[in-house]
Amino acid sequence: MEKIVNTHGLDGELVMQFKTESPEIFDDMQYMMLAREGDIKSSLEIEYMEDYKGMALVGLVGVEDIDTAKKI
């Protein structure tokens, strides 16, 4: 499980915190499910994911600016 911590920059990137001791399990992940209060809201395609200060910097397909990222 992961948690969106913040947006990063103006290009729609997200900073995410992993709730696992083995974040490498996410290395081959292509999609993530967005849930709020236990209800799945959408499926998002991952464009890239990289290490960022002990968390992950994530780019999502179709999320190209900060305003779109903030709506997630």
C-alpha positions in Angstrom: 0.0 0.0 0.0 1.2 3.5 -0.7 0.1 7.0 0.2 0.3 10.2 -1.9 2.3 12.6 0.2 2.5 15.6 -2.1 2.9 16.9 -5.6 6.4 17.6 -7.0 7.2 20.4 -9.5 4.9 21.7 -12.1 4.8 18.6 -14.4 2.2 16.6 -12.4 4.6 14.3 -10.5 3.5 12.8 -7.2 5.6 12.0 -4.1 4.4 8.7 -2.6 5.3 6.9 0.6 5.3 3.1 0.7 3.8 1.2 3.6 6.1 -1.8 3.2 9.6 -2.8 4.2 10.1 -4.2 0.6 9.4 -1.3 -1.8 11.0 -3.3 -4.6 7.7 -5.2 -5.0 6.5 -2.1 -6.8 9.3 -2.2 -9.4 7.3 -3.9 -12.1 3.9 -2.3 -11.3 2.2 -0.8 -14.3 -1.0 0.4 -12.8 -2.1 1.6 -9.3 -5.6 1.7 -7.9 -6.7 4.9 -6.2 -8.9 4.3 -3.2 -10.5 6.7 -0.7 -11.9 5.4 2.5 -11.6 1.8 1.2 -13.6 2.5 -2.0 -11.7 2.1 -5.3 -12.1 5.3 -7.3 -9.9 4.7 -10.4 -7.0 2.9 -12.0 -4.0 5.0 -13.0 -1.3 3.9 -15.4 2.2 4.5 -14.1 4.6 6.1 -16.6 7.6 6.0 -14.3 8.6 5.5 -10.7 11.9 6.4 -9.1 13.5 6.7 -5.7 13.1 10.2 -4.1 14.4 10.9 -0.6 13.3 7.5 0.7 10.0 7.7 -1.0 8.9 7.4 -4.6 8.6 10.1 -7.3 5.8 8.9 -9.6 4.7 10.0 -13.1 1.3 9.0 -14.3 0.1 8.7 -17.8 -2.3 11.7 -18.6 -1.2 13.7 -15.5 1.0 16.4 -17.1 0.5 19.4 -14.8 0.3 20.2 -11.1 -3.4 21.1 -11.3 -4.3 17.6 -12.6 -2.0 16.0 -10.0 -3.7 17.9 -7.2 -7.1 16.5 -8.2 -5.8 13.0 -7.6 
